[in-house]
Amino acid sequence: MLRYKLKEQIAEKEFRERRRVTVQEIAQATGITRNTLSKMLNQHGASVRSENLDRLCAYFGCRIEQIVEFVPDQSP
């Protein structure tokens, strides 16, 4: 399963810039719909296009592994 670390990136940007960063702001800056961003924030393993991951990396100025992480399935 993929785990999106979008909340962590938002918190980091807020700390760095000393201001609140909204989902609406990210949507406008990246062209990613609010619905897609909400899925990434709230649903485990939501399906997201690689183009959107690329846009988020550019927006946050980070590497892909700072946005998404692979978590092995725990079931036997």
N, C-alpha and C positions, 0 to 999 in steps of 0.2 A: 504494500500500500504506500501511496505517496502522502507525505505530510507537508503541508504548506506552512511556511514560517513568515507569513505576511504580517501577523500581529507584531512579531519581534522587529521586523523591518520598519513598521510604522512607529513603534515605540522608540526605536533608535533615531529615526529621522526627527521625531518630535523633540527628543532630548538634544540632538545636535543643533537644531534650529530654534529651540526654545519657543515652540508654538504648537498648536494643535493641528494635526493632519487628518482630514476627513476622507471617507471613502469617496464622496462626491469629487473632492479635489483630485484624488488619484485617478478616478474615472475620466475626468476632463483632461488631465495631463497625459494619460496613456491611451485613451480611446477604448479602454476596456469597459464593458458595461458594469453598472453597479451590481447587477444580478450575479455576474460571474465573480466579481470581487467578494460578494457576500458568501457565495458558495465556497470560495477558497478560505474565507475566514471561519466558516461555521460547519462545513461538511467534511467529514473524514474521507479522503480518497476521491474527492470531486474531480471530474475530468476537465482538464484545462489545455487549451491549445498551446503549442510551443511558442507561437508568435506572441501570445500574451505573457508568457514567462520572460521572453526577450524584452518586451516593453517594460515589465516590472524591474528587470535588472538595470535597464537604462535609467528608469525613473529614480530608483534608489541608489544607483551607482554601486552595484554589488555584483557578486558572482552568483551563478545559478544555484550553487549549493547553499547559499545564504537565503534562498527563496523556497527551495524544495528539498526534501530529504526522503530517502527510501527507508521504510520501516518494514522489516520482514514480518510476514504473517505469523502469529503466535500459535495458531491451531496446528495440531500434529498431522 
